[in-house]
Amino acid sequence: MDIEVIREYIDPQLLIVVPMLWGIGMAVKKSSIENRFIPFILLLCSCGVVMLHLTGTNLITDSRALAGCIFAGITQGSVIWLAAWTGYEKLLKGSGAG
C-alpha cells in the first residue's frame, strides 16, 4: 500500500505521531524488550495518543460520545501505526540499510 494513500485517511493534526512512533520504536529496539513486541507497543502508543487527542479536543457528554472517541482512536491509531510502519520500511529500503 502506498504511503500517499494511507495519508489520505489520517487527520493532518495527527501526522506528528508518525515520527514520534519512529523514535519510540528506535528506543524500544535498543532496550532489552524483544523485537517481536515492537509492533504491538507502537500500536498501543499510537492508539493511546490519538485517544488522548480526541478526548482533549471533543466534549464527551455521554457514553455514546466516549464510545465514538474510542472507536475513532483505535481506527485512526491503527492507520497512523500502519503509515509509520510502511514509511519506516520505505526509509530503510531507500537508504540501502534494509
C-alpha positions in Angstrom: 0.0 0.0 0.0 1.4 3.4 -0.9 2.1 5.9 1.9 0.2 8.6 0.0 -3.0 6.5 0.0 -2.6 5.9 3.8 -2.1 9.6 4.4 -5.5 10.4 3.0 -7.1 8.7 6.0 -5.1 10.4 8.7 -6.2 13.6 10.4 -3.5 16.2 9.5 -3.1 17.2 13.1 -2.0 13.7 14.0 0.7 13.3 11.3 3.2 14.3 14.0 2.6 10.9 15.7 4.4 9.1 12.8 7.9 10.4 13.6 7.1 10.0 17.3 6.4 6.3 16.7 9.7 6.0 14.8 11.5 7.4 17.9 9.7 5.2 20.3 10.5 2.2 18.0 14.2 3.0 18.0 14.3 3.4 21.7 12.5 0.1 22.3 14.8 -1.6 19.8 17.8 -0.5 21.9 16.2 -1.8 25.1 16.0 -5.3 26.4 12.5 -5.8 25.0 12.3 -8.5 22.3 11.9 -7.1 18.7 8.7 -9.1 18.1 6.9 -6.9 20.7 7.8 -3.6 19.0 4.8 -3.5 16.6 2.4 -4.1 19.4 4.0 -1.5 21.6 3.9 1.0 18.8 0.2 0.2 18.0 -0.7 0.8 21.7 1.2 4.1 21.7 -0.4 5.2 18.5 -4.0 4.4 19.7 -3.3 5.9 23.1 -2.0 9.2 21.7 -4.9 9.5 19.3 -7.4 8.8 22.1 -5.8 11.5 24.2 -6.0 13.9 21.3 -9.7 13.1 20.7 -10.8 13.3 24.3 -8.9 16.6 24.7 -10.5 18.2 21.6 -14.0 16.8 21.9 -16.6 17.4 24.5 -17.6 14.0 25.9 -21.0 14.2 27.4 -22.3 10.6 27.4 -21.2 7.0 26.9 -22.1 7.2 23.2 -19.6 10.1 22.6 -17.0 8.2 24.6 -17.5 5.0 22.5 -17.1 7.1 19.4 -13.8 8.5 20.7 -12.6 5.0 21.5 -13.6 3.7 18.1 -12.0 6.6 16.3 -8.9 6.3 18.4 -8.5 2.7 17.5 -9.1 3.1 13.8 -7.1 6.3 13.4 -4.3 5.0 15.6 -4.1 1.8 13.5 -3.9 3.8 10.3 -1.2 6.0 11.8 0.7 3.0 13.0 0.5 1.5 9.5 1.7 4.7 8.0 4.6 4.8 10.4 5.5 1.1 9.8 5.3 1.4 6.0 7.1 4.7 6.0 9.9 3.3 8.1 10.2 0.3 5.8 10.4 2.6 2.8 13.0 4.7 4.5 15.1 1.6 5.2 14.9 0.3 1.7 15.6 3.8 0.2 18.7 4.2 2.3 20.0 0.7 1.5 20.1 -0.4 5.1 17.3 -2.9 4.8 
